Amino acid sequence: MTEPRHPASHRPLRIGVQLAPQHASYTAYRDAVLRAEDLGVDVIFNWDHFFPLTEPMDAEHFEAWTLLATMAEQTERVEFGPLVNCNSYRNADLQADMARTVDHISARATGTGRLIFGTGSGWAQPDYDEYGYEFGTVGSRLDALADDLPRIRSRWERLNPAPTRRIPILIGGQGERKTLRMVAQHADIWHTFTKLDDVPRKIGVLHEWCEREGRDPAEIELSTGYTIRGFGPLLETDAAPRLYELGFRLIIPAIDGPDYDLSPLVPLLEWRDRINGA
């Protein structure tokens, strides 16, 4: 059976990096952001949690949106954003206003913002419990995200000043009944951690939702990530060319502190340049 391939041939390959805002000082994190931009990555992401996700669990950790504001100010070229914003932690209109403000901060040099609004329904129960948010259920959190995405877009249209551009929305997740429908309705980028062997079926489901929603799937960029420490160099397997063949155009390895060793990005960036004919 032929695997469904996403219609992405018109898009260049991009390499991002998720710099985990844990296990390091702010100075080390800031240095990693600047080094990543100098190295040539296309997008830099953090994450939206209140505690480390890996041991040691009581180590240093920083909040997402204040970090994004500093990234907007200190970088010049890269796009950046949360991977992903937790919809539960902030009122939808406040999320829109924060994103618009960060968009303007990042536009100081060129007049055009560089924020990618990555978002999802949330999952880390310790964050909810410690900060006093209602955890609910997977379904209730997804329903809240579905309700809030139109509110966010609507608020962007009413803010003064408006965002400097149509802020791209990235939606993270792979649920077939709710998440992929939201991707078809709202997303400019779909980000998934789905196992590679499961990806073709998920793409097929996304295309089915796009057809139902009257959306051209070619409008949606496919994105995926992996942990360098956990899975090793992507290019040492057949995963990278297969992802590209399936239509993925944004590849995002994750790198942790305290040292933020960016050397594994070098072969990925060289691969990107070969693919793109740079």
Stockholm file with secondary structure:
# STOCKHOLM 1.0

chainA/1-278         MTEPRHPASHRPLRIGVQLAPQHASYTAYRDAVLRAEDLGVDVIFNWDHFFPLTEPMDAEHFEAWTLLATMAEQTERVEFGPLVNCNSYRNADLQADMARTVDHISARATGTGRLIFGTGSGWAQPDYDEYGYEFGTVGSRLDALADDLPRIRSRWERLNPAPTRRIPILIGGQGERKTLRMVAQHADIWHTFTKLDDVPRKIGVLHEWCEREGRDPAEIELSTGYTIRGFGPLLETDAAPRLYELGFRLIIPAIDGPDYDLSPLVPLLEWRDRINGA
#=GR chainA/1-278 SS CCCCCCSCTTSCCEEEEEECSBSSCHHHHHHHHHHHHHHTCSEEEECCCSSCSSSSTTSCBCCHHHHHHHHHHHCSSCEEEETTEEGGGSCHHHHHHHHHHHHHHHTTTTSSCCBCEEEECCCCHHHHHHHTCCCCCHHHHHHHHHHHHHHHHHHHHHCSSCCSSCCCEEEECCCTTTHHHHHHHHCSEEEECCCGGGHHHHHHHHHHHHHHHTCCGGGSEEEEEEEHHHHCCGGGSSHHHHHHHHTEEEEEEEECTTTCCCTTHHHHHHHHHHHHTC
#=GC SS_cons         CCCCCCSCTTSCCEEEEEECSBSSCHHHHHHHHHHHHHHTCSEEEECCCSSCSSSSTTSCBCCHHHHHHHHHHHCSSCEEEETTEEGGGSCHHHHHHHHHHHHHHHTTTTSSCCBCEEEECCCCHHHHHHHTCCCCCHHHHHHHHHHHHHHHHHHHHHCSSCCSSCCCEEEECCCTTTHHHHHHHHCSEEEECCCGGGHHHHHHHHHHHHHHHTCCGGGSEEEEEEEHHHHCCGGGSSHHHHHHHHTEEEEEEEECTTTCCCTTHHHHHHHHHHHHTC
//
